[in-house]
Amino acid sequence: ENMRREIKRITAAMGTTSIFVTHDQTEAMSMSDRIYVLNMPVNSITHVDIQDMINTFSVGRSPKTVRNMNSLVSAVMRMMIPGFHCETTLPKPERKDPYIPTEEDIKKLFEAMRGDPHEAGVRLAMYGMRRGEICALTLSDIDFDTCVVTINKDLVMNDKKEWVIKDSAKTENGTRKILISKDLTALIQKQGYIYKLSPTDLSQYLRRTEDKLGMPRFSLHKLRHRFASVAHDEGIPDQYIMEMGGWKSDYVMRRIYTHALQEKELDNMKKMVNRIG
């Protein structure tokens, strides 16, 4: 009994899913969150049996959960039967397109935060900046005559859960210069600072504002995504968009603005349908 309690304690502390094989009903009932009864010898299990189990398990569960279970079962079978191999048909991963804020979302957001201490921080995200880069900026990083911002550091959390400045930006293309509007430059110069709090505070402010306005939730990073789609819509070459946003590859960037273009095409189609009647 002491051993059963210790195994449960260790499993809970690790936060992992474990499979415990036993012939003892008491052990099965006292230690398990979910029980599978196997009425055949382990060495007689075939890939058909595992496929049937996966099919049953997948009902009402996400593809990711099913894949995790299949990996766990396969690992146990390989441990019990060296050389065991099973080709299981699994559900396809769910692809969730990111929600990119619309022009209307941006207008509502900017109007709501006007004059707020968080305003400059959120607006800088619209220029392709990451939240850590925004929080690491100092007034000396801005040329107030030319409205050019130099991005060369990041505010990150260390192993001690402390926010610290990292000299280099996130990627090798992260150190860069961007141009911001005269209006935003003037706002920062007038208030005498850029952003005084942490990346978490900035994200939480955005979430509270979205809830207050009743708009779909999107992370601060999605404003950075919107930068890519707007820049592409304005005809700026991909290479320049990558440099301005500090992207190392164009894979994520292309997915972002492709989704935005699809949304725009759908809006145009709706307008056409409304006119046709």
TORKOL-4160 file (C-alpha; in steps of 0.2 Angstrom, whole numbers, padded with zeros to 4 digits, m for minus):
277
<pt num="1" X="0000" Y="0000" Z="0000"/>
<pt num="2" X="0014" Y="0012" Z="0004"/>
<pt num="3" X="0022" Y="0008" Z="m0013"/>
<pt num="4" X="0006" Y="0012" Z="m0022"/>
<pt num="5" X="0004" Y="0029" Z="m0013"/>
<pt num="6" X="0022" Y="0033" Z="m0017"/>
<pt num="7" X="0020" Y="0029" Z="m0036"/>
<pt num="8" X="0004" Y="0040" Z="m0036"/>
<pt num="9" X="0014" Y="0054" Z="m0028"/>
<pt num="10" X="0028" Y="0053" Z="m0040"/>
<pt num="11" X="0017" Y="0052" Z="m0055"/>
<pt num="12" X="0007" Y="0068" Z="m0049"/>
<pt num="13" X="0023" Y="0077" Z="m0045"/>
<pt num="14" X="0030" Y="0074" Z="m0063"/>
<pt num="15" X="0013" Y="0079" Z="m0071"/>
<pt num="16" X="0014" Y="0065" Z="m0083"/>
<pt num="17" X="0003" Y="0052" Z="m0089"/>
<pt num="18" X="0008" Y="0034" Z="m0084"/>
<pt num="19" X="0003" Y="0017" Z="m0088"/>
<pt num="20" X="0003" Y="0004" Z="m0074"/>
<pt num="21" X="0001" Y="m0014" Z="m0078"/>
<pt num="22" X="m0006" Y="m0025" Z="m0064"/>
<pt num="23" X="m0016" Y="m0041" Z="m0061"/>
<pt num="24" X="m0022" Y="m0035" Z="m0045"/>
<pt num="25" X="m0040" Y="m0028" Z="m0045"/>
<pt num="26" X="m0036" Y="m0018" Z="m0029"/>
<pt num="27" X="m0021" Y="m0009" Z="m0036"/>
<pt num="28" X="m0031" Y="m0005" Z="m0052"/>
<pt num="29" X="m0045" Y="0002" Z="m0043"/>
<pt num="30" X="m0035" Y="0012" Z="m0030"/>
<pt num="31" X="m0021" Y="0019" Z="m0042"/>
<pt num="32" X="m0030" Y="0023" Z="m0059"/>
<pt num="33" X="m0040" Y="0037" Z="m0066"/>
<pt num="34" X="m0045" Y="0027" Z="m0081"/>
<pt num="35" X="m0044" Y="0008" Z="m0082"/>
<pt num="36" X="m0043" Y="m0003" Z="m0097"/>
<pt num="37" X="m0046" Y="m0022" Z="m0095"/>
<pt num="38" X="m0035" Y="m0033" Z="m0106"/>
<pt num="39" X="m0041" Y="m0051" Z="m0108"/>
<pt num="40" X="m0027" Y="m0057" Z="m0118"/>
<pt num="41" X="m0008" Y="m0060" Z="m0116"/>
<pt num="42" X="0003" Y="m0045" Z="m0120"/>
<pt num="43" X="0013" Y="m0054" Z="m0133"/>
<pt num="44" X="m0003" Y="m0058" Z="m0142"/>
<pt num="45" X="m0008" Y="m0040" Z="m0145"/>
<pt num="46" X="m0008" Y="m0035" Z="m0163"/>
<pt num="47" X="m0008" Y="m0018" Z="m0172"/>
<pt num="48" X="m0027" Y="m0022" Z="m0176"/>
<pt num="49" X="m0030" Y="m0022" Z="m0157"/>
<pt num="50" X="m0021" Y="m0006" Z="m0154"/>
<pt num="51" X="m0030" Y="0002" Z="m0169"/>
<pt num="52" X="m0047" Y="m0003" Z="m0161"/>
<pt num="53" X="m0042" Y="0004" Z="m0144"/>
<pt num="54" X="m0036" Y="0021" Z="m0152"/>
<pt num="55" X="m0052" Y="0022" Z="m0162"/>
<pt num="56" X="m0062" Y="0020" Z="m0146"/>
<pt num="57" X="m0052" Y="0032" Z="m0137"/>
<pt num="58" X="m0053" Y="0045" Z="m0150"/>
<pt num="59" X="m0071" Y="0048" Z="m0148"/>
<pt num="60" X="m0074" Y="0065" Z="m0141"/>
<pt num="61" X="m0055" Y="0069" Z="m0139"/>
<pt num="62" X="m0044" Y="0081" Z="m0149"/>
<pt num="63" X="m0031" Y="0074" Z="m0162"/>
<pt num="64" X="m0017" Y="0080" Z="m0151"/>
<pt num="65" X="m0024" Y="0070" Z="m0136"/>
<pt num="66" X="m0026" Y="0054" Z="m0147"/>
<pt num="67" X="m0008" Y="0056" Z="m0153"/>
<pt num="68" X="m0001" Y="0057" Z="m0136"/>
<pt num="69" X="m0010" Y="0042" Z="m0130"/>
<pt num="70" X="m0004" Y="0032" Z="m0145"/>
<pt num="71" X="0014" Y="0037" Z="m0142"/>
<pt num="72" X="0012" Y="0032" Z="m0124"/>
<pt num="73" X="0004" Y="0015" Z="m0128"/>
<pt num="74" X="0018" Y="0012" Z="m0142"/>
<pt num="75" X="0032" Y="0015" Z="m0129"/>
<pt num="76" X="0024" Y="0003" Z="m0117"/>
<pt num="77" X="0022" Y="m0010" Z="m0130"/>
<pt num="78" X="0041" Y="m0008" Z="m0136"/>
<pt num="79" X="0046" Y="m0010" Z="m0118"/>
<pt num="80" X="0036" Y="m0026" Z="m0115"/>
<pt num="81" X="0040" Y="m0033" Z="m0132"/>
<pt num="82" X="0057" Y="m0028" Z="m0139"/>
<pt num="83" X="0056" Y="m0024" Z="m0158"/>
<pt num="84" X="0037" Y="m0021" Z="m0157"/>
<pt num="85" X="0031" Y="m0010" Z="m0171"/>
<pt num="86" X="0014" Y="m0003" Z="m0175"/>
<pt num="87" X="0008" Y="0008" Z="m0189"/>
<pt num="88" X="m0008" Y="0016" Z="m0182"/>
<pt num="89" X="m0019" Y="0027" Z="m0192"/>
<pt num="90" X="m0022" Y="0043" Z="m0182"/>
<pt num="91" X="m0034" Y="0058" Z="m0184"/>
<pt num="92" X="m0026" Y="0073" Z="m0193"/>
<pt num="93" X="m0020" Y="0087" Z="m0183"/>
<pt num="94" X="m0032" Y="0102" Z="m0181"/>
<pt num="95" X="m0026" Y="0117" Z="m0190"/>
<pt num="96" X="m0032" Y="0133" Z="m0182"/>
<pt num="97" X="m0030" Y="0149" Z="m0192"/>
<pt num="98" X="m0024" Y="0163" Z="m0182"/>
<pt num="99" X="m0037" Y="0177" Z="m0179"/>
<pt num="100" X="m0030" Y="0193" Z="m0186"/>
<pt num="101" X="m0038" Y="0209" Z="m0179"/>
<pt num="102" X="m0047" Y="0219" Z="m0192"/>
<pt num="103" X="m0047" Y="0238" Z="m0196"/>
<pt num="104" X="m0062" Y="0240" Z="m0185"/>
<pt num="105" X="m0054" Y="0231" Z="m0171"/>
<pt num="106" X="m0039" Y="0242" Z="m0172"/>
<pt num="107" X="m0049" Y="0258" Z="m0172"/>
<pt num="108" X="m0059" Y="0253" Z="m0157"/>
<pt num="109" X="m0043" Y="0248" Z="m0148"/>
<pt num="110" X="m0034" Y="0263" Z="m0151"/>
<pt num="111" X="m0048" Y="0274" Z="m0147"/>
<pt num="112" X="m0051" Y="0265" Z="m0130"/>
<pt num="113" X="m0033" Y="0266" Z="m0125"/>
<pt num="114" X="m0030" Y="0284" Z="m0130"/>
<pt num="115" X="m0021" Y="0293" Z="m0116"/>
<pt num="116" X="m0018" Y="0277" Z="m0106"/>
<pt num="117" X="0000" Y="0273" Z="m0100"/>
<pt num="118" X="0000" Y="0257" Z="m0110"/>
<pt num="119" X="m0005" Y="0266" Z="m0127"/>
<pt num="120" X="0013" Y="0268" Z="m0134"/>
<pt num="121" X="0017" Y="0250" Z="m0130"/>
<pt num="122" X="0002" Y="0243" Z="m0139"/>
<pt num="123" X="0004" Y="0254" Z="m0154"/>
<pt num="124" X="0023" Y="0249" Z="m0156"/>
<pt num="125" X="0017" Y="0231" Z="m0158"/>
<pt num="126" X="0008" Y="0237" Z="m0174"/>
<pt num="127" X="0026" Y="0241" Z="m0181"/>
<pt num="128" X="0031" Y="0222" Z="m0180"/>
<pt num="129" X="0039" Y="0223" Z="m0163"/>
<pt num="130" X="0038" Y="0209" Z="m0150"/>
<pt num="131" X="0032" Y="0213" Z="m0133"/>
<pt num="132" X="0049" Y="0210" Z="m0125"/>
<pt num="133" X="0057" Y="0222" Z="m0138"/>
<pt num="134" X="0045" Y="0235" Z="m0133"/>
<pt num="135" X="0048" Y="0234" Z="m0115"/>
<pt num="136" X="0066" Y="0234" Z="m0117"/>
<pt num="137" X="0066" Y="0251" Z="m0127"/>
<pt num="138" X="0073" Y="0267" Z="m0119"/>
<pt num="139" X="0072" Y="0284" Z="m0125"/>
<pt num="140" X="0090" Y="0284" Z="m0132"/>
<pt num="141" X="0084" Y="0271" Z="m0144"/>
<pt num="142" X="0073" Y="0283" Z="m0153"/>
<pt num="143" X="0079" Y="0297" Z="m0165"/>
<pt num="144" X="0065" Y="0310" Z="m0162"/>
<pt num="145" X="0070" Y="0320" Z="m0177"/>
<pt num="146" X="0069" Y="0306" Z="m0190"/>
<pt num="147" X="0056" Y="0295" Z="m0180"/>
<pt num="148" X="0068" Y="0280" Z="m0182"/>
<pt num="149" X="0068" Y="0267" Z="m0168"/>
<pt num="150" X="0083" Y="0255" Z="m0165"/>
<pt num="151" X="0079" Y="0238" Z="m0159"/>
<pt num="152" X="0094" Y="0229" Z="m0151"/>
<pt num="153" X="0088" Y="0221" Z="m0135"/>
<pt num="154" X="0074" Y="0211" Z="m0127"/>
<pt num="155" X="0066" Y="0210" Z="m0110"/>
<pt num="156" X="0066" Y="0191" Z="m0105"/>
<pt num="157" X="0062" Y="0181" Z="m0090"/>
<pt num="158" X="0077" Y="0171" Z="m0083"/>
<pt num="159" X="0078" Y="0155" Z="m0073"/>
<pt num="160" X="0074" Y="0164" Z="m0057"/>
<pt num="161" X="0058" Y="0171" Z="m0064"/>
<pt num="162" X="0065" Y="0189" Z="m0065"/>
<pt num="163" X="0064" Y="0201" Z="m0080"/>
<pt num="164" X="0081" Y="0205" Z="m0087"/>
<pt num="165" X="0088" Y="0214" Z="m0102"/>
<pt num="166" X="0095" Y="0203" Z="m0115"/>
<pt num="167" X="0107" Y="0213" Z="m0127"/>
<pt num="168" X="0103" Y="0203" Z="m0143"/>
<pt num="169" X="0086" Y="0202" Z="m0150"/>
<pt num="170" X="0076" Y="0186" Z="m0152"/>
<pt num="171" X="0084" Y="0181" Z="m0169"/>
<pt num="172" X="0099" Y="0185" Z="m0179"/>
<pt num="173" X="0088" Y="0197" Z="m0189"/>
<pt num="174" X="0081" Y="0204" Z="m0173"/>
<pt num="175" X="0093" Y="0219" Z="m0172"/>
<pt num="176" X="0085" Y="0232" Z="m0184"/>
<pt num="177" X="0079" Y="0249" Z="m0187"/>
<pt num="178" X="0060" Y="0254" Z="m0190"/>
<pt num="179" X="0051" Y="0270" Z="m0194"/>
<pt num="180" X="0036" Y="0275" Z="m0183"/>
<pt num="181" X="0024" Y="0289" Z="m0186"/>
<pt num="182" X="0027" Y="0307" Z="m0180"/>
<pt num="183" X="0011" Y="0305" Z="m0169"/>
<pt num="184" X="0018" Y="0291" Z="m0160"/>
<pt num="185" X="0035" Y="0298" Z="m0158"/>
<pt num="186" X="0027" Y="0314" Z="m0151"/>
<pt num="187" X="0017" Y="0304" Z="m0139"/>
<pt num="188" X="0033" Y="0295" Z="m0132"/>
<pt num="189" X="0043" Y="0312" Z="m0131"/>
<pt num="190" X="0029" Y="0321" Z="m0122"/>
<pt num="191" X="0026" Y="0307" Z="m0109"/>
<pt num="192" X="0045" Y="0305" Z="m0107"/>
<pt num="193" X="0045" Y="0286" Z="m0107"/>
<pt num="194" X="0040" Y="0271" Z="m0118"/>
<pt num="195" X="0034" Y="0258" Z="m0107"/>
<pt num="196" X="0038" Y="0255" Z="m0088"/>
<pt num="197" X="0030" Y="0238" Z="m0085"/>
<pt num="198" X="0033" Y="0220" Z="m0090"/>
<pt num="199" X="0028" Y="0211" Z="m0106"/>
<pt num="200" X="0015" Y="0201" Z="m0095"/>
<pt num="201" X="0007" Y="0218" Z="m0089"/>
<pt num="202" X="0006" Y="0224" Z="m0108"/>
<pt num="203" X="m0003" Y="0208" Z="m0113"/>
<pt num="204" X="m0015" Y="0208" Z="m0098"/>
<pt num="205" X="m0019" Y="0226" Z="m0102"/>
<pt num="206" X="m0023" Y="0221" Z="m0120"/>
<pt num="207" X="m0034" Y="0207" Z="m0114"/>
<pt num="208" X="m0044" Y="0218" Z="m0102"/>
<pt num="209" X="m0047" Y="0231" Z="m0116"/>
<pt num="210" X="m0053" Y="0218" Z="m0128"/>
<pt num="211" X="m0065" Y="0211" Z="m0115"/>
<pt num="212" X="m0071" Y="0228" Z="m0111"/>
<pt num="213" X="m0074" Y="0232" Z="m0129"/>
<pt num="214" X="m0083" Y="0215" Z="m0132"/>
<pt num="215" X="m0071" Y="0210" Z="m0147"/>
<pt num="216" X="m0063" Y="0193" Z="m0150"/>
<pt num="217" X="m0047" Y="0190" Z="m0140"/>
<pt num="218" X="m0031" Y="0191" Z="m0149"/>
<pt num="219" X="m0013" Y="0192" Z="m0142"/>
<pt num="220" X="m0001" Y="0206" Z="m0143"/>
<pt num="221" X="0008" Y="0196" Z="m0155"/>
<pt num="222" X="m0006" Y="0196" Z="m0167"/>
<pt num="223" X="m0004" Y="0215" Z="m0169"/>
<pt num="224" X="0014" Y="0210" Z="m0175"/>
<pt num="225" X="0005" Y="0198" Z="m0187"/>
<pt num="226" X="m0006" Y="0212" Z="m0193"/>
<pt num="227" X="0010" Y="0222" Z="m0197"/>
<pt num="228" X="0015" Y="0209" Z="m0209"/>
<pt num="229" X="m0002" Y="0208" Z="m0218"/>
<pt num="230" X="m0003" Y="0227" Z="m0219"/>
<pt num="231" X="0014" Y="0229" Z="m0226"/>
<pt num="232" X="0011" Y="0216" Z="m0239"/>
<pt num="233" X="m0006" Y="0224" Z="m0244"/>
<pt num="234" X="0004" Y="0240" Z="m0247"/>
<pt num="235" X="0015" Y="0231" Z="m0259"/>
<pt num="236" X="0031" Y="0231" Z="m0248"/>
<pt num="237" X="0043" Y="0216" Z="m0254"/>
<pt num="238" X="0044" Y="0201" Z="m0243"/>
<pt num="239" X="0062" Y="0204" Z="m0240"/>
<pt num="240" X="0059" Y="0221" Z="m0233"/>
<pt num="241" X="0045" Y="0215" Z="m0222"/>
<pt num="242" X="0056" Y="0201" Z="m0215"/>
<pt num="243" X="0069" Y="0214" Z="m0211"/>
<pt num="244" X="0057" Y="0226" Z="m0203"/>
<pt num="245" X="0049" Y="0212" Z="m0192"/>
<pt num="246" X="0065" Y="0203" Z="m0188"/>
<pt num="247" X="0059" Y="0187" Z="m0195"/>
<pt num="248" X="0072" Y="0174" Z="m0199"/>
<pt num="249" X="0062" Y="0165" Z="m0212"/>
<pt num="250" X="0046" Y="0170" Z="m0222"/>
<pt num="251" X="0036" Y="0154" Z="m0218"/>
<pt num="252" X="0026" Y="0161" Z="m0203"/>
<pt num="253" X="0025" Y="0178" Z="m0212"/>
<pt num="254" X="0018" Y="0171" Z="m0228"/>
<pt num="255" X="0005" Y="0161" Z="m0218"/>
<pt num="256" X="0000" Y="0176" Z="m0208"/>
<pt num="257" X="m0004" Y="0188" Z="m0223"/>
<pt num="258" X="m0011" Y="0174" Z="m0234"/>
<pt num="259" X="m0024" Y="0171" Z="m0221"/>
<pt num="260" X="m0027" Y="0190" Z="m0220"/>
<pt num="261" X="m0029" Y="0190" Z="m0239"/>
<pt num="262" X="m0042" Y="0176" Z="m0238"/>
<pt num="263" X="m0052" Y="0186" Z="m0225"/>
<pt num="264" X="m0052" Y="0201" Z="m0236"/>
<pt num="265" X="m0058" Y="0191" Z="m0251"/>
<pt num="266" X="m0072" Y="0184" Z="m0241"/>
<pt num="267" X="m0077" Y="0201" Z="m0236"/>
<pt num="268" X="m0077" Y="0207" Z="m0254"/>
<pt num="269" X="m0088" Y="0192" Z="m0259"/>
<pt num="270" X="m0101" Y="0196" Z="m0245"/>
<pt num="271" X="m0102" Y="0214" Z="m0252"/>
<pt num="272" X="m0105" Y="0207" Z="m0269"/>
<pt num="273" X="m0119" Y="0195" Z="m0263"/>
<pt num="274" X="m0127" Y="0209" Z="m0254"/>
<pt num="275" X="m0127" Y="0220" Z="m0269"/>
<pt num="276" X="m0134" Y="0205" Z="m0280"/>
<pt num="277" X="m0148" Y="0202" Z="m0267"/>
